[in-house]
Amino acid sequence: MEFIPAKLPLFVKKLFPKYTWNLPTEEKILYLTFDDGPTPLITNWTLDMLDEYQAKATFFCIGNNIEKHPDIFQEILKRGHVVGNHSYNHPTGWKTTTEAYVENVKQTQDIIDFQLQKLDRTERACSSGSKNNNQPEPRRHVRAGHQSTTNNLFRPPYGRITKAQGRRLMALDYKIIMWSILALDWSLKTTKEKCVKNVIKNAKRGSIVVFHDSEKASENMQYALPKTLEHFRKQGYTFKSLNPDVF
């Protein structure tokens, strides 16, 4: 199995300067991201844990999983988190033609857009009902996180994307989001204690941190995420989503 470092070497980031690897800031902010969901085993637990620490995050979702679990995807949105595109079925870009890869991303974007429209309709119906009953209008959970044709977020599965694929997606107004730190929570060779160390040792202001709300990563992540949140909260950090206004 190939070695994947928790923190990528600087030269890798310099090879792809148009991709987002971190968000430089003087504030104590971390950007937690979660890949591969939504999944029943772990996504709801993740949402509850984030609520406990008043943390917002970005969920890079697989289209096939959104279709299987639309209710969980809706819950991500309702709790005020941002969603991103992580392809339909997790293809390796290096082994996929550019045309097929782009179509895979577009397929998932259609699914995401449908779910966002569904939430809009639900919120409008609730708002209308509340006004009729002289109740206050419900809080708009995802207004800042709405995806649009100019603010689509995409993270390539495995981080493997060709230059041609990247150019095509950026021409379609996608922002390609990579990472600063990998918890390596999916790896069978990584202990749960090592997952925590990967993040705490390497994360700093503006870092984009990757966890996985997947079954494979669930045991490590359920141990590592609370400890990560607790450690950085004590250090005065806040946890924010990758809203369009941060770019």
Buried (B, 14 or more C-beta within 10 A) or exposed (E): EEEEEBBBEEEEBEEBEEBBBBBEBEEBBBBBBBBBBBBBEBBBBBBEBBEEBEBBBBBBBBBBBBBEBBEBBBBBBBBBBBBBBBBBEBBEBEEBEBEEBBEBBBBBBEBBBEBBEBBBEBBEEEBEEEEEEEEEEEEEBBEBBBBEEEBBBBBBBEBEBBEBBBEBBBEBEBBBBBBBBBBBBBBEEBBBEBBBBBBBEBBEBBBBBBBBBBBBBBEBBBBBBBBBBEBBBEEEBBBBBBBBEBE
